[in-house]
Amino acid sequence: MVFYRGVSLLSKLRSRAVQQTNLSNSVRWLQVQTSSGLDLRSELQELIPEQQDRLKKLKSEHGKVQLGNITVDMVLGGMRGMTGLLWETSLLDPDEGIRFRGLSIPECQKVLPAAKPGGEPLPEGLLWLLLTGKVPSKEQVDSLSQELRSRATVPDHVYKTIDALPVTAHPMTQFTTGVMALQVQSEFQKAYEKGIHKSKLWEPTYEDSMSLIAQVPLVAAYVYRRMYKNGNTIPKDDSLDYGANFAHMLGFSSSDMHELMKLYVTIHSDHEGGNVSAHTGHLVASALSDPYLSFAAALNGLAGPLHGLANQEVLLWIKSVVEECGENISKEQLNDYVWKTLKSGKVVPGFGHGVLRKTDPRYTCQREFALKHLPEDPLFQLVAKLYEVVPPILTELGKVKNPWPNVDAHSGVLLNYYGLTEARYYTVLFGVSRALGICSQLIWDRALGLPLERPKSVTMEWLENHCKKA
Ligand SMILES: CC(C)(COP(=O)(O)OP(=O)(O)OC[C@H]1O[C@@H](n2cnc3c(N)ncnc32)[C@H](O)[C@@H]1OP(=O)(O)O)[C@@H](O)C(=O)NCCC(=O)NCCS
């Protein structure tokens, strides 16, 4: 334990030094990369030809440069470590975590406009950053908030479609059904049917994406109120920003919960392109399926327990610990409970990652939020204890590549503290946030004219023969 604390202190100091260098680099970068117009669509219109030329040059000058060797392990291991996708909006470093257009989470918290001084970033600001690579001014964010407000009307048939499902259906099933029902308004589909030139495809993709981002909080809130509040829905409040309005429609009025929602939507939005939901959205859209179809497919991937559903699993697991051992659980009891989970053939939810090899910075910023707003909360203290107990056990297993906590290890206890206690609903919140990241990339997919995704697959026999020859 002493060793573990020592290592974590050293790595904190090191990463603080790295962060400071990176931050000053980013700030230098930001001085150049700020935008002036208030209209996001015009901003994109200007950027697209530049980026198309950049891609063209990359292809023509460096198309034959190798990026690495593919091994049999990679083919059999879910394509781990295989670089195979272009994803502009964010990049994941195994040790440092996510950067949104070059900015880490602490940097985003520092430079993106907030609703109040020192507050969490407005998700609309992150959306602007993801789409343009530029840090928006407060006026640009306000203008984007206004654009989203003007699109935030959900046709009645969407609610009726959700109502056709049993109220007990999983919230993700109800949410995805709502997104599919929104699809009937797709501008992309209409434009394609009319016969649009492929160089213009990004435009209806933009229209659909912005409407989708504007409307998913209403659909998500409807599902929540239908399932847990007897269908008493709360109308949107146009005086609020995107995150605060979402929390308001769910039924939460505290300003701390509104801040949490802004942080939540910001940090869950994007995690480069290879994760199940992002990759699925990108893959489906590569067939020129419209943003609604693509995003609904992404949500179905997010609903898996090894991916987005892990936030539900974490809170249920934590509550089962409390039920069995009480809130003042000792580290020894916790140790035994973790082993019991592992011995029953289950994973410890909220720990491990396909790419990350250190503590997820999305976990860290939620921990900081908890330290500021709910340091005495017993479930938060349990999460903090898990941070000490779980990694050594997973390391002892000898096969887990990353024993550290991920984003899902923390989100549930924060939501639970503010009264959003229905764990089965948590993945829907994740889904609302993911709309920002996935849709931003879909707009660029079409703007850059990225092709149909079609990797080669082989059989075991093919691999055996290939290996014999090699
Ligand atoms: C996220 C996750 C799916 C990544 O999987 P991965 O890339 O295959 O991870 P690894 O390469 O480290 O897996 C190697 C082995 O360790 C196991 N392992 C990884 N994380 C584990 C965990 N938290 N608890 C128990 N076992 C775990 C894997 O199941 C695998 O076992 P197997 O060889 O018997 O199949 C995995 O860490 C996991 O299941 N975590 C818990 C669920 C979760 O929190 N998901 C949200 C991710 S953001």
The ligand as a Gaussian input file, in Angstrom:
#p B3LYP/6-31G(d) Opt

LIG

0 1
 C      -13.117000      -2.360000     -19.750000
 C      -12.754000      -3.805000     -20.025000
 C      -13.896000      -4.465000     -20.779000
 C      -11.506000      -3.824000     -20.898000
 O      -11.320000      -5.143000     -21.317000
 P       -9.941000      -5.648000     -21.930000
 O       -9.372000      -4.636000     -22.853000
 O      -10.174000      -7.008000     -22.450000
 O       -9.030000      -5.666000     -20.619000
 P       -7.747000      -6.554000     -20.326000
 O       -6.938000      -6.760000     -21.545000
 O       -7.079000      -5.940000     -19.144000
 O       -8.402000      -7.960000     -19.919000
 C       -7.586000      -9.053000     -19.604000
 C       -8.332000      -9.949000     -18.641000
 O       -8.539000      -9.230000     -17.401000
 C       -9.923000      -9.227000     -17.085000
 N      -10.305000      -7.952000     -16.477000
 C      -10.122000      -6.712000     -16.990000
 N      -10.700000      -5.790000     -16.186000
 C      -11.255000      -6.483000     -15.160000
 C      -12.033000      -6.103000     -14.041000
 N      -12.369000      -4.838000     -13.808000
 N      -12.449000      -7.076000     -13.197000
 C      -12.117000      -8.375000     -13.413000
 N      -11.422000      -8.789000     -14.486000
 C      -11.004000      -7.852000     -15.346000
 C      -10.623000      -9.387000     -18.423000
 O      -11.956000      -9.840000     -18.225000
 C       -9.725000     -10.365000     -19.123000
 O       -9.992000     -11.656000     -18.581000
 P      -10.010000     -12.987000     -19.530000
 O       -8.649000     -13.012000     -20.178000
 O      -10.269000     -14.074000     -18.568000
 O      -11.101000     -12.756000     -20.521000
 C      -12.468000      -4.558000     -18.697000
 O      -11.438000      -3.903000     -18.001000
 C      -13.693000      -4.690000     -17.829000
 O      -14.468000      -5.633000     -18.002000
 N      -13.901000      -3.749000     -16.843000
 C      -15.081000      -3.750000     -16.024000
 C      -16.252000      -3.141000     -16.799000
 C      -16.090000      -1.647000     -16.946000
 O      -15.809000      -0.940000     -15.995000
 N      -16.310000      -1.153000     -18.159000
 C      -16.253000       0.269000     -18.445000
 C      -15.039000       0.621000     -19.211000
 S      -14.871000       2.353000     -19.419000

